[in-house]
Amino acid sequence: MECVRVHDGEVPDGRPHHPATYEIRGPQELAEVLAVWPDEPVAAHSDAGFVCMCWDPAHAGPSRDAHDPRVRELPDAVRPQPLARLLDRDSPDGIPARHRARWAAAAPGVLRGYAEAMARGEETRPPTGIALAAAFTWRGAVREHPLDAASLLAEVAPLRVLAAAPTAELARAVCETDGDGLDAAVRFFASEEFTARHPKHRRVPDGVRDVLLRYARSRRPGDLAVLERRLLRAPGGRVRRS
């Protein structure tokens, strides 16, 4: 067994930025989950007397790994204790909280306090006055467990920092970030968070535009057309990446 895929579904009033589906892959966490996995499926009784066996993996519905013995699906249904407590998205001791804490601990120093607040479920304001190259690098970094319970946070938290920043600061950060950050920069400048800005706030120096277009042309061709249309030129001379 290499993976337990947990389906939590959508909970409107639940913890913000918790994914509807996430994966558990760490050997220790897998051992914890499998140690409390029931031997028999749990029947959920409705008020009308209907008995639902949907917790049974045999009734879990289609999965992209339906025939992969290395993956076990956990449907969004009634879960017995202590498994329910272990996977409770709001429990400070549960596996989702551990994933969020792991993600926050890996954040760049200037963004770690913000990441920790987001991991606790606080709707905190994005920090300002920081080197935005760190935010690009943070969003573009390759995570060891990209589909864990922090996967949505890993997208949302850096994006909020970038979306709140002025275009001039974002353009400077393009010249200061690393390869992972440049990939994230192309994604951001091609996203609605940037393209929906007023045209006068979508102007960057020619050099910055050239860097982004060149990267998109070679690494992210799907973003190229959007950048060519929506990323506008502004006076400012040629800019070299450091």
Number of C-alpha atoms within 10 A of each C-alpha: 13 14 17 20 20 20 17 18 13 12 11 7 6 11 14 16 18 24 22 14 19 21 24 23 18 14 11 9 16 16 13 14 18 13 11 14 16 15 6 8 16 17 17 15 12 9 6 6 8 10 12 15 17 19 21 18 14 12 12 17 11 9 12 7 12 15 9 10 10 11 19 21 21 20 20 16 18 15 20 15 12 14 17 15 15 19 19 17 19 16 14 13 13 16 22 25 21 18 18 24 18 14 24 23 16 14 22 14 11 15 23 15 15 21 27 18 14 22 28 16 17 13 11 11 12 18 15 11 8 13 16 25 22 21 27 30 24 23 25 21 18 10 14 8 16 14 17 26 26 26 21 19 21 25 14 14 21 24 20 15 19 25 18 15 16 11 19 13 16 24 22 18 23 26 18 19 22 19 13 15 23 24 22 23 27 24 21 20 24 24 17 11 14 19 18 12 13 9 11 11 16 19 19 22 18 16 20 26 23 16 18 26 22 15 18 23 14 9 13 15 13 12 20 19 14 15 20 15 10 18 22 16 16 16 10 11 10 11 17 11 13 8
